[in-house]
Amino acid sequence: MTNYMLYNKISSLPPSLIKEVDDFVDFLKSKKTKKNNLKEREFGCGKGLIILADDFDEPLEDFKEYM
C-alpha cells in the first residue's frame, strides 16, 4: 500500500474516525520511542537478591516415609 492510497482511505473517513486514526498514530509513535528508551540490563544487577537456605538440597521431613 502506498502513502497515497493510505491518504485516500483516511480522507474518505468521517472526521470523528480521522481523529481516532490520528490518536492511534500518536500511540504507535509513543510506543516506538518507549521501546528505544529502555536501558539494557547490566550483568549481575540482581546479585544477592535471592538467597537459598543452607539445607536447600536436604530431603524434607514430609517425604521421609516415601524414601
C-alpha positions in Angstrom: 0.0 0.0 0.0 1.4 3.4 -1.0 1.2 6.5 1.1 -1.2 8.0 -1.5 -3.6 5.0 -1.2 -3.5 5.3 2.6 -4.1 9.1 2.4 -7.2 8.4 0.2 -8.6 5.9 2.6 -8.1 8.2 5.6 -9.6 11.1 3.7 -12.8 9.2 3.0 -13.4 8.7 6.7 -15.7 10.9 8.8 -14.0 13.5 11.0 -14.5 11.5 14.2 -12.8 8.5 12.7 -10.0 10.6 11.3 -9.4 11.8 14.9 -9.2 8.2 16.1 -6.6 7.4 13.3 -4.6 10.4 14.4 -4.7 9.2 18.1 -3.7 5.7 17.0 -0.7 7.1 15.0 0.4 9.1 18.1 0.1 5.9 20.2 2.2 3.9 17.8 4.9 6.7 17.8 5.0 6.8 21.6 5.2 3.0 21.8 8.2 3.1 19.5 10.0 5.8 21.4 9.4 4.0 24.8 11.0 0.8 23.4 14.1 2.8 22.4 14.4 4.4 25.8 14.8 1.2 27.7 18.2 0.7 29.2 20.0 -2.6 28.6 20.3 -4.6 31.8 23.8 -4.8 33.4 25.2 -8.3 34.1 24.9 -9.1 37.7 22.5 -6.4 38.6 20.4 -8.9 40.7 23.2 -10.4 42.6 22.4 -11.0 46.2 18.6 -10.6 45.8 17.9 -14.3 46.1 19.3 -16.4 48.9 18.9 -20.1 49.3 18.9 -21.8 52.7 22.0 -24.0 53.5 19.8 -27.1 53.7 18.0 -26.5 50.4 19.0 -29.9 48.9 18.3 -31.9 52.1 15.2 -34.2 52.0 12.0 -32.8 53.5 10.6 -34.3 56.7 7.2 -34.7 54.9 8.6 -37.2 52.4 10.6 -39.5 54.7 8.0 -42.3 54.5 8.4 -42.4 50.7 12.2 -42.7 50.8 
